[in-house]
Amino acid sequence: MLDVNHESLSIGFAPSNLSNYLNPGFELPAEFKKLSVLAASNQMGFELELEGDIDSIISLDFTKPAFLGVHQPIVEIDVVDNQRRAHSIEQIKRTMALAAIIKADYFTNHLQTVDHWDGIAARRSQIETSLDAFDKLWAHHSRSGYNFPMLIENLEYPKYPATINEIMEIVEYLHLKVPIPSGIVLDIGHLWRSRELIKLAPEEQSTGDESFTDYLEATLAAVGSNIKVFHITGCRDEHTHLMPEFDNASVVFNTETQPESDYDFRAIGSLIFRFAAEQSESPYLVNEAFGYPYKEVIRINHNINDTFRIHQ
């Protein structure tokens, strides 16, 4: 079970050692304790995203933020590729060990990390390979006596899962086959971008012509309480990890929003907060904007909280 505040939606950010140059004084993993104080003092959590070899073990002696997630590594990870598969699984296991050391509240998994545009037949084979790798990871979790839930994130097509139907396939797989605590990380930007990317694969079925807000609302209704974490960002064109920003009247992005875009963050935020208020266990909310100082992400998170909480 996730340890959550049933009264409100806990919000956080996604610190990474790839952002060390933007955050002097909060470099990871060396300044993990200092970063945890920053998060806790702002009543926020974070989802740790470390890449490469983890040379230093993070101490248990730190201030616990509102929540603490760990994201599997992405760089040079590919469980579909035969030559990189074994190494990739071992790197993910190392990060799982870190999650256990710091008593993480959850662990985020990508079933795939590389786009393989090989057609629908090859994609189905790649999906089976990815699920086989995840079988090895949850079995390792079980043998190791870990407690954190393993959560599977939806991804941008052609990675899997990319659509409502594919996310529901994962929900069924988790319920029928995976005996450890598990669930879904719903990445809003990935869900939005996948609808355009699928158009590049004529053999795939369209996800429909309804607005993205309607599509998101249908996704929330279908996946329901299986959603344990939301990833939110600003989105424009092919960019899905921008910062959502606020002015006095409406939500805008840090660059000019294209008029044809149907990524309406104000509507999205309202849907997410309303959905969270209806859950017996509130999901966590992670602002996964990359390329920004943590203090700026925290400022925007306060604005998100202030804007959407008062409308619930």
Buried (B, 14 or more C-beta within 10 A) or exposed (E): EBEBEEEBBBBBBBBBBBBBEBBEEBBBBBBBEBBBBBBBEBBBBBBBBBBEEBEEEBEEEBEBBBBBBBBBBBEEBBBBBEEBBEBBBEBBBBBBBBBBEBEBBBBBBBBBBBEBEEEEEEBEEBBEBBBEBBEBBBEBBEEEEBBBBBBBBBBBBBBBBBBBEBBBBBBEBBEEEBEBBBBBBBBBBBBBBBBEBBEEBEEBEEBEEEEBBBBBBEBBEEBEEBBBBBBBBBBBEEEBBBBBBBEEEEBBBBEEBEEEEEBBBBBBBBBBBBBBEEBEBBBBBBBBBBEBEBEBBBBBBBBBBEBBBEEE
